[in-house]
Amino acid sequence: MKSSMSFIANRRDFLTKIAVVSTASLLLSACTTVGASRVSSGPLYSAIKVDVEPVRAKNIGAYADKIAFYQDQALMDAYAGSVSIIKSLPVLTVEIHSIYFGENASDDFEVNTPFIMRRSTRTSDTLEGIAVIRQGGKEIRRQKILAVHMSTDHRQWSMADDEKRLVELTQFFAYRLRQELGD
């Protein structure tokens, strides 16, 4: 004859397995719902354009072209699958008005090894612009976008970091733009 303890243990294992399976399926359905909301929205715009003339007018010369290049790439990544050649859809134009790279040395020290201490560097980079949505030649929406990308770096500054910071800033701006427009 089986003891009642083995029945209780088997029942407990069974209930644990049911709880794990239901939690996993709930988590999986939540992940697919979040991912599907952006993909299933379909095309939103017939074109996305980047206008850097407002920031070029601030005497930054060819650097404006670099901003336009990286911002265009970031917007194409952020709006992948949302741009179609259907002419009846609106056109999104992103005007870049200002860019600022800020750097502050912190009083926080990082200890790498027992004998080497380096100051950590905090960066606060800002990209400001306006998103303009036009349809049929008429402006239907204008939204100011401000993206402030902050990071902490523990290395010496180099010219290569400027390129990396510009890429990160334009990607963050594209994310903020999509968030602000509710796309």
C-alpha positions in Angstrom: 0.0 0.0 0.0 1.2 3.5 -0.9 1.7 6.0 1.7 -0.2 9.2 1.7 3.1 11.2 1.7 4.0 10.0 -1.8 0.6 11.1 -3.1 1.1 14.5 -1.6 4.6 14.8 -3.1 3.4 13.7 -6.5 0.5 16.2 -6.3 2.9 19.0 -5.3 5.2 18.2 -8.2 2.3 18.2 -10.6 1.1 21.6 -9.3 4.6 23.0 -9.6 4.9 21.9 -13.2 1.5 23.5 -14.0 2.6 26.7 -12.4 5.9 26.8 -14.4 4.1 26.0 -17.7 1.4 28.6 -17.2 4.0 31.3 -16.2 6.2 30.5 -19.2 3.2 30.6 -21.6 2.1 33.9 -20.0 5.6 35.4 -20.5 5.8 34.1 -24.0 2.4 35.6 -25.0 3.4 38.9 -23.4 6.7 39.0 -25.4 4.9 38.2 -28.7 2.3 40.8 -28.0 4.8 43.5 -27.5 6.9 42.6 -30.5 3.8 42.2 -32.7 2.4 45.6 -32.0 5.1 47.4 -33.9 5.4 44.9 -36.8 1.7 44.5 -37.5 1.0 48.2 -37.7 1.8 48.2 -41.5 3.1 51.1 -43.5 2.8 54.5 -41.9 4.7 56.8 -44.3 5.5 57.0 -48.0 8.9 58.5 -47.2 11.1 59.6 -44.3 13.4 62.6 -45.0 16.1 64.2 -42.9 16.6 68.0 -43.2 19.8 69.2 -41.7 19.7 72.7 -43.1 18.7 74.4 -39.8 21.7 72.9 -38.1 24.0 73.6 -41.1 23.1 77.3 -40.8 24.8 77.3 -37.4 28.1 77.1 -39.2 29.0 73.4 -38.6 29.8 72.8 -42.3 30.2 69.2 -43.5 29.5 67.8 -40.1 25.8 68.4 -40.9 26.1 65.8 -43.7 27.5 63.3 -41.2 24.5 64.0 -38.9 22.1 63.5 -41.8 23.8 60.2 -42.8 23.6 58.6 -39.4 20.1 60.1 -38.6 18.8 58.7 -41.9 20.2 55.2 -41.0 18.8 55.3 -37.5 15.3 56.3 -38.8 15.3 53.6 -41.4 16.2 51.1 -38.7 13.5 52.5 -36.3 10.8 52.5 -39.0 11.8 49.3 -40.8 8.6 47.9 -42.4 6.7 51.1 -41.8 7.7 52.9 -45.1 5.9 52.1 -48.3 5.8 53.6 -51.8 2.1 54.1 -51.5 1.7 57.8 -52.4 -1.4 58.3 -50.4 0.5 57.9 -47.1 2.0 60.9 -45.4 5.6 61.9 -45.6 7.7 62.3 -42.4 10.3 65.0 -42.5 12.8 65.3 -39.6 14.4 68.7 -39.2 17.5 68.7 -37.1 17.9 72.1 -35.3 20.8 71.6 -32.8 23.3 69.2 -31.6 25.4 69.4 -28.4 28.1 67.1 -27.1 28.7 67.6 -23.4 31.3 66.0 -21.2 31.8 66.2 -17.4 34.5 64.6 -15.4 33.0 63.1 -12.3 34.3 63.0 -8.7 33.5 59.2 -8.8 36.6 57.2 -9.1 36.8 53.7 -10.6 39.3 51.3 -9.3 40.5 48.9 -12.0 43.4 47.3 -10.1 44.5 47.9 -6.6 46.9 50.6 -7.7 45.2 52.4 -10.6 42.3 54.8 -10.2 40.7 56.7 -13.1 38.0 59.4 -13.1 34.8 58.3 -14.7 33.5 60.6 -17.5 29.8 61.3 -17.9 28.5 62.5 -21.2 25.3 64.2 -21.9 24.7 64.5 -25.6 21.6 66.4 -27.0 20.0 66.4 -30.4 17.0 68.6 -30.9 14.7 68.7 -33.9 11.1 68.9 -35.2 9.2 66.1 -36.8 6.8 67.3 -39.5 4.2 65.1 -41.1 2.7 66.2 -44.4 0.0 64.7 -46.5 -1.0 66.0 -49.9 1.2 69.0 -49.4 -0.5 70.0 -46.2 1.1 69.9 -42.8 -0.9 67.7 -40.5 1.3 67.5 -37.5 4.4 69.2 -36.1 6.2 67.7 -33.0 9.3 69.0 -31.2 11.7 66.2 -30.3 14.4 66.5 -27.7 16.7 63.5 -27.2 19.3 63.7 -24.4 21.5 60.6 -24.4 23.5 60.2 -21.2 26.2 57.6 -20.6 29.1 57.0 -18.3 32.4 56.1 -19.8 35.6 55.0 -18.1 38.1 55.5 -20.9 40.2 58.4 -22.2 38.4 60.5 -24.8 39.4 59.8 -28.5 38.3 61.0 -31.9 36.7 57.5 -32.5 34.4 58.1 -29.6 32.9 61.1 -31.4 31.7 58.9 -34.2 30.3 56.3 -31.7 28.6 59.0 -29.7 27.0 60.5 -32.9 25.7 57.0 -33.9 24.3 56.4 -30.4 22.7 59.9 -30.2 21.0 59.6 -33.6 19.7 56.1 -32.7 18.3 57.4 -29.5 16.8 60.4 -31.3 15.0 58.0 -33.7 13.7 56.0 -30.7 12.4 59.2 -29.0 10.9 60.4 -32.2 8.9 57.2 -32.7 7.9 57.3 -29.0 6.8 60.9 -29.2 4.8 60.4 -32.4 3.2 57.3 -31.0 4.1 55.2 -34.1 
